[in-house]
Structure formats: C-alpha cells, structure tokens
Amino acid sequence: MIPDNRFNLIDEPWIPIVDIGNVSLKQVFSYPEYRALGGNPIQKIALTKLLLAIAQSSYTPENDEDWSSLQPIGLAHHCLNYLEKWHDRFYLYGDKPFLQIPAINKAAVQNFGAVMPEISSGNTTILTQSQIEKKLTDADKALLILTLMGFGLGGKADNTIVLSSTYQGKQNKKGNPSTCNSGAAIGASGFLHNFLQNNTLHKTLWHNLFTHEQISSLRNYPEGIGKAPWEEMPISEDCHVAQALKSSLIGRLIPVSLFCLLTEIGLHNSEGIAHPGYKEGCFDPSICVNYSSKAPKAIHVDPEKRPWRSLTTLLSFLSELNNQAFGFECQQLHLTLKRMMTHEEKFILWSGGLKISGGVTRKHYISGSDDFIESTIQLHTHDIGETWFSNLQLEMEKLDHLSKIIYSATCAYFKNQKTDGVKQAKAASNLLWQLCERRSQELINGCDDLEKVAALRQAFANFALTAYDSYCPKETARQLDAWAKNRPNLHSYTYREKEST
C-alpha cells in the first residue's frame, strides 16, 4: 500500500540552521539572515549540495557578468519559484517519495542505525550516548535519505535486488550478489570536501554557483548541468536517467548512489548508480584531485592532519600568479575564489568530511581512529596574492621540517635506551601539530609580515620542544643523558633571513 503524500520538505522544518534550529526549504530561501547550515560535517556537505542543485536547476547564469547581476536576492527568488513549480516532488512519502525508489521495496529492510555511521550497531562497542540509535522523526529521516545519496557506506545494502535485468554491476566474478560500494561523495576512505563561505547562507550559495561558461570548461561533466533527480528519478541502475546523472554536475551534487525506500521501522536499500571515481576522471567539484602524476590522487580526510595543513595544496592554483605548475585542483575553490575576492573583504574556507576504513574492499566502516572532521579558515582578500602564497608555502614547509626534526629526535632518544620509539615519535609529532593549530590562523593572516613570522617561529619552536619533552622523560640518569643528547637545537628554524616579502 502506497502511503499518502505527507511531510513536504519545502514546507516542513528539517534543515538544521546555526542559531535557529530546523527550518524548511522555503524558509532557507526566504530568510537572508540565516548564517550557516548545522549538523555533522557530512550532513552539511549533503545539504550544501542539495541547495546548490536547487540553485543550479532554478537559474544557472550564462557567465560571470550574468552571475554578478543576479545577486543573492535574485537567486533566492528563482529558487522559491522553482520549489513552487516542483512542490509535489518533495514529499517524503507517497507515490513519488523524495529521492526514493518505490521499486526497491523487495530489498531487505535495515534499521536506520545500521546505515548511520555515527551509530554503533552489531557488536560495535558503545562509547558515548550519542552512538545509541534513537527513534527518528520525519525530519531526521529526510536528512538521512539526503545524506545516504552520496555518503552511504559500502557493505550496508542488499545487492540481491537488481532493477535492470541486463545490469551486472551488483555481481561479483562468480555471478553472486556483490558487496555494495560506498557513495560517490565519500569513496573508499573519505574525501575531504571544500567550499568558500560567506557571512550568510544566501551569499554562500550565490558565490558557489557555477555559470554555463564555467561548466562547459570542465571536462568531467559532458552532460553539462543535467536534470535534478527529483524531476525524473532513475528507474534502474543503468537506465538513461542514471547514465545522464553519471555525466552531469547535478549528478555529482545528488549522485543517488543508494536506492532507498522508507518504512516505519527502517528502510529498504540497495546499491544505486555506480558513478565512476576520480581515477576514471570523474569527481565532485568540492574535492581536490591531482592528475599530474601517473596515478591520480585525491585529498582524503585525515583526523591527524587538520585541513589548515593542506591549505597550500587546496589553493595551489594561486601558483599561476608566479607561473609555477601544481597538479592538485579543487574546482569549487578555483572557480569561485576570484569572484569572492572581488565582492568580499573576508570570507571562510570550510573543509570537512568523514574518515572511514576498509580501503580497496567494498565493506567500509568506522574504526577507532576514524572520525568526522571540519575546519574553518578565515581568508582576507587584501592578503591573498603572490607574496602571501609564496610565504605561506615557505612557512608550511618549515613547519613540516620541524615536525620531522621532533620525530627523529624522539626516535633517537629511545634508540639510545635500546627501545623502539616509533609510536612515541609519531605522538610527539602529532602533539606539535596540535599545539601549532592554536595559532594557525595567525600564521595564515600574517605570513608576509617578517616580525609576526619571527614571533610565530619562536612560538612554534617552543611547541616543538614541549612535544619532545612530553614524550622523552628525564627522570633517571640514563633518561637525562638521552634527553640532553638528542634534544634538538632549533636555531636554524627560529632564525629567519631577510627573505623577500
């Protein structure tokens, strides 16, 4: 029995907004004072992609001039008109449930907690109250369905159900049902996603909107913008709609990597559209990839390496200012940074995602060292340029070398005592980076100021010695001898020659 149409995402509150609580899609585009999205990092990414998909579907400017004249208020007006037009496609339940496939109802039903990475299921140890599965509201279910479109974990779905009789993507080499892949937005170990943000959500969406001219310049979207899946959902894993989503911008924003159908107690789910990955030349515009080497590379989430440490890589396209060649590129940043700098004095680079384990296997999970990660880096338009970028590169290279010094010194300390100190050396290096993170924004803002850099280098050197001392005790005579012998002299780091600024 098909349930009646109810809980329309345009009218009902379900989107978490900072300082506000849950709001509806209509409210998102009606209130320009909303600052930013709430939720965990992958929910924020999924919501950002949804809002951008609505924005691109409602009005895609021809070029930068058209984009500039649009303004945030114009974009919001187009989005409201678009939502009114497609109102009947945003019901969570009914004959055309939002981002769901009724035909997948033969797949096994799973508890909601089984497909939520933050919830402990099976024999997983429960460490905090937040890991216990709770009864979901319709608002929770709407956010879950959206998140699963790109961030479902491999191995969680029922691949015995295939909607296309000729499709073999859900079979292994023996012809048996295979383990499902993780969603296109998370990959095998968790991609790091990046967006530029402003002081209001409306401005953020406007600044991140692509133009027809920009989309046509990108090699990974041969179908161009494409059609939003709620306008026409795929009927199978390999139908013409599914094929079009694989090759369009909208298809990367809303990838429909999982075919789902809600029930009262859980959801039917099976692997959906198998999008090609970055190694095949297809990727989300918000991830950073490198095709300059033989094996393509992408930046993944690493809880031990905070995103500020990858800032020069994320912004490596700025090296064009001094004709240097770098392989990494994030389209979302590259295509929007210049316009942001033209219209705003300061803005934020937001980075986030979820680290998962499983590697090349299709069954992915959250291990003890895996976690959500997000960071915000404030950038000032008047700072960004050739000098700023070159100096930032230099300081990050120096910091990286400093961490290696501490690692080596800690290893040498334990070697003098005939023990293996690799674990302690790694911990000391990580502690150094954690301490430096407290002043990372100062470094980013002032890396082209000689006096500020000199003071920061001294502070970072002190952090380095603190890290060494924390893992290299000097309580016994033998320890004291090893400590004094290997404690590094960091004068070469703190002394900064008169380099060009």
Stockholm file with secondary structure:
# STOCKHOLM 1.0

chainA/1-501         MIPDNRFNLIDEPWIPIVDIGNVSLKQVFSYPEYRALGGNPIQKIALTKLLLAIAQSSYTPENDEDWSSLQPIGLAHHCLNYLEKWHDRFYLYGDKPFLQIPAINKAAVQNFGAVMPEISSGNTTILTQSQIEKKLTDADKALLILTLMGFGLGGKADNTIVLSSTYQGKQNKKGNPSTCNSGAAIGASGFLHNFLQNNTLHKTLWHNLFTHEQISSLRNYPEGIGKAPWEEMPISEDCHVAQALKSSLIGRLIPVSLFCLLTEIGLHNSEGIAHPGYKEGCFDPSICVNYSSKAPKAIHVDPEKRPWRSLTTLLSFLSELNNQAFGFECQQLHLTLKRMMTHEEKFILWSGGLKISGGVTRKHYISGSDDFIESTIQLHTHDIGETWFSNLQLEMEKLDHLSKIIYSATCAYFKNQKTDGVKQAKAASNLLWQLCERRSQELINGCDDLEKVAALRQAFANFALTAYDSYCPKETARQLDAWAKNRPNLHSYTYREKEST
#=GR chainA/1-501 SS CCCCCEEETTTSCCEEETTTEEECHHHHHHCTTCCCBCSCHHHHHHHHHHHHHHHHHHCCCSSHHHHHHHHHHHHHHHHHHHHHHTGGGCEEESSSCTTCCGGGGGSCEECGGGGCTTSCCTTCCCCSGGGSCCCCCHHHHHHHHHHHHHHCCTTCSCTTCCSSTTCCTTBCTTSSBCCCCCCTTTTTTTBCEEEEECSSHHHHHHHTCCCHHHHHTCTTCTTTTCCCTTTSCCSSTTSHHHHHHHTSHHHHHSCCCEEEEECSSCEEEEECCCCCCGGGTCCCTTBEEECSSSSCEECBCCTTSCGGGGHHHHTGGGGGGGTCCCCEEEHHHHTTHHHHHHHCSEEEEEEEEECCBCTTSSCCBCCTTCCEEEEEEEEETTTCSHHHHHHHHHHHHHHHHHHHHHHHHHHHHHHTTTSCCHHHHHHHHHHHHHHHHTTHHHHHHHTTCHHHHHHHHHHHHHHHHHHHHHHSCCCSHHHHHHHHHHCCCCHHHHCCCCCCC
#=GC SS_cons         CCCCCEEETTTSCCEEETTTEEECHHHHHHCTTCCCBCSCHHHHHHHHHHHHHHHHHHCCCSSHHHHHHHHHHHHHHHHHHHHHHTGGGCEEESSSCTTCCGGGGGSCEECGGGGCTTSCCTTCCCCSGGGSCCCCCHHHHHHHHHHHHHHCCTTCSCTTCCSSTTCCTTBCTTSSBCCCCCCTTTTTTTBCEEEEECSSHHHHHHHTCCCHHHHHTCTTCTTTTCCCTTTSCCSSTTSHHHHHHHTSHHHHHSCCCEEEEECSSCEEEEECCCCCCGGGTCCCTTBEEECSSSSCEECBCCTTSCGGGGHHHHTGGGGGGGTCCCCEEEHHHHTTHHHHHHHCSEEEEEEEEECCBCTTSSCCBCCTTCCEEEEEEEEETTTCSHHHHHHHHHHHHHHHHHHHHHHHHHHHHHHTTTSCCHHHHHHHHHHHHHHHHTTHHHHHHHTTCHHHHHHHHHHHHHHHHHHHHHHSCCCSHHHHHHHHHHCCCCHHHHCCCCCCC
//
